[in-house]
């Protein structure tokens, strides 16, 4: 299956604490040809965003350490990110 060049350059950060859901997301994102990273909580997502750039963040809301609401607020307000 030939991939669109624009899709291959999209970087996705998935923030999910459940291993089975992480595997599912990795499989789906790989099948579509996206570049992706997966982390297990909002704190790790913030750290990833400080070191890398992403086009899309897929954020779980209920996670340990820093939940999705807290992470999204931090990303938008402290990192001034406009990522969708």
N, C-alpha and C positions, 0 to 999 in steps of 0.2 A: 504494500500500500504506500503510495507516494504522499509525502507530507508537504503541506504548505510551508514555505520558508519562514513566514511570519510566526507560525505556531511553534516551530522548532526553536525560535529565539525567546519564547515566553518563559520566564522563570517564576515558579510557583513555590510559595512556602506554605506547607500544611502544618497546622498546630493541632495536635490530637493526642490524647493520653492513652487511648486504648489500642493495644498492639494489633488486634485484628483489623480495626478501622485504618490504622497506619498502612498495613499491608494492602488493603483494598484501595486506598488512595494512591499508593505508589504504583500499583498495577494499572489503575485507570489512567493516571497521568503519564506513565511510561507508554501505554498503548496509544495515547494521543500524541506522543512525541514531545511532551513538555519537559523542560529541565525542572527538577524539583528537589527540595529538601524537606525533611519532616523532623519536627521537634515535638517533645511531649508536654510542654506547658508554655504559658505566656512569657515567663521569665527567659526561657531559652529562645523564644521567638524574638524578643527584644534584643538579646545578644546577637542572634543571627542577622537581624536587620541593621545592627550597628557595624557589622563586618561585611555584609553583602547587600546587593540590591535585588529587589523582586518586583515583578509586574502585578502579581495577584497574591493575596493571602487568604487561605481557607482556614478559618478560626473556629475551633470548638469553643463552646461557652463555659462548660462546667469541667474544670481541670484543677488539679492540685497546684500548689505553690503560687501561681498567678493565673486567675481564670481569664476567659476570653474577653469579658467586659473590661477588666482592669488592664489587660494587655492592649486592647484596642484604644482605650483612653490614653494610655501612655504613648503608644505609637503615634496617635494623631496630635496630641498636645505637647509632648516633650520632644519627640523626634520630628515633629511637623511634617509627617508623611501624608501624602495624598493617595497612597496605594488603595485600590479598591478591594 
